[in-house]
Amino acid sequence: MEENNTNKITKAKKRVKELKGFYTHLTIYMVINLFLIGAKLVGSHFYGTNFMGTFWHFSTFATPFFWGIGLSFHAIKVFHMNPFFSKDWEQRQIQKYMEEDRKEAEKYKQMGGGYGK
């Protein structure tokens, strides 16, 4: 019983560490990208370029966009979200392969029992 509690505590600590890592990643993402966007916009004003032209330029949002993709994968891992292979999908695949095996076994039974006869 004590080993079971130790195992639960270890799993809970691991989960908290994963969540803390994700939220740290998210905070750093927001702070750095706000700084980069702000610096880009202030710099554009300093050099006399058009604010809206600079704001909508690809380079303004390239870092947040690509880093955001990585952050999304981190969130999917931490929160156990898998939009492509859900538990429902897994169950359907298991049922599908079990049904195929059952049909294959019935086919051999109808043919006379398979090997050895």
N, C-alpha and C positions, 0 to 999 in steps of 0.2 A: 504494500500500500504506500509506503514511504517513497519507494522508487518511482511509483506512478506520479506522486505529487512532485517529485524532483523533475521528472520528465515534463510535466505540465509547466512548471516554473521556467525550465530551460526554453521551452517553446514560446512562452509568453515573453521572456526577455528577448529572444530572437526577433519576435514580431515587433516589439517596441523599438528595437534597434533599427529594423527595416523602415518603420514609419518615421522615426527620427531622421534617418538618412534621407528619406524622400522629402520631408518638410524642410530640411536644411538645403537640399538641392533646389527646391522650389523658391526658397527665400533668396538664395544666391542668384538664381536665374532672374528673379524680379529686380533685385537691387542693381545688378550689373547691367542688365538690358535697359532699365530706366536711365542709368547713368550714360550708357552709350548713345541712346536716342537723344537724351538731353544735350550731351556734348556735341552731337552732330548738328542739332538744330541751333544751338548757341553759336557754334562755329560757323554755320552758314550765315547767320546774321552778322557776325563779326567780319566775314569776308564779303558781305554785301550781296549774297545770292538770294534768290527768291525763296521764302519760307516754305510755301506749298510745293514748290518743285523739289526742294530738298527733302521735305517730309515724305512725299510719295515716291522717292527714289528707292530702287531695290536695295541698295546698300544700307539704307536706314533700317530695314526690317530683316535683312538676311540672317544676321546672327540670332535674333529671337526666333525666327522661323525654324532654322535648322537645329538650334539648341532645343527648341520646343518639341521637335520630333523625338529627340533623345529623352527629354523629360517625359514625354507621353509613354515611351516604352518603359521607363522607370516606374511610372504610375501603374501601368498594366501589370508589371511584375509584382509590385508591392501590394496592390489591392486585388490581385488574383483575378483580374478581368481579362478574358480572352474572347474578343469579339468573333474570332474565326472558329475556334474549337471549344465550344461550351460543353458543359456536362451533358446537356440534352443531345448534342451532336455525338458525343462519345457513346452514349447509350444506344442511339440509333445505329451506329457503326457496329457495336457489339452484337446487337440483335440481328443485323444484316448478315454478319459472318457466321453467327450461330445457326441461322436459318439455312445458309449455303451449306454448312457442314452437315446439317440434318438431312437436307435433300440429297447430298452426295452419299451419305450412309444408307439412305433408303434405296437409292439406285443400285448399290452393291448388294443389298439384301434381295432385291428383286432378281438380280442376275444369278443368284445361287450361293450367296455367302462369301464371295470374294476369293481370296487365295486359299490353297490347300485342299481343294476339292477336285 
